Amino acid sequence: MALQVCILRPDILLLFPRYAGAVFADACLKGLNGVPDVVECSFVQSTVTELPFFASKVRLGKNGVEEVLGLGQLSEFEKEGLENLKGELKSSIEKGIKFAHAN
């Protein structure tokens, strides 16, 4: 059904990142206002893996990201998938860091 909607209305794809941004902005504002236990996913500098940045759940608070939460228990399938994507992710992180330093 969702695929059919996207084929019939390609402009609908523009709404997904906007909605995600709105949800994250709302969570940030809640955290900054002292609402307890605000948890969202974010791509942040972390030690969750050996990569310098990773997307995982974070606890938001008055100081922004107050805690980076781990990945939890992964199945063998998930562990294998994670290992397979690390090379691509590392390359993307390096490109992003170079871009940030250049601009």
Sequence and secondary structure as in RCSB ss.txt:
>XXXX:A:sequence
MALQVCILRPDILLLFPRYAGAVFADACLKGLNGVPDVVECSFVQSTVTELPFFASKVRLGKNGVEEVLGLGQLS
EFEKEGLENLKGELKSSIEKGIKFAHAN
>XXXX:A:secstr
 HHHHHHH GGGGGHHHHHHHHHHHHHHHHHHTT S EEEEEEEE SSSSSSEEEEEEEEETTEEEEE       
HHHHHHHHHHHHHHHHHHHHHHHHHHH 
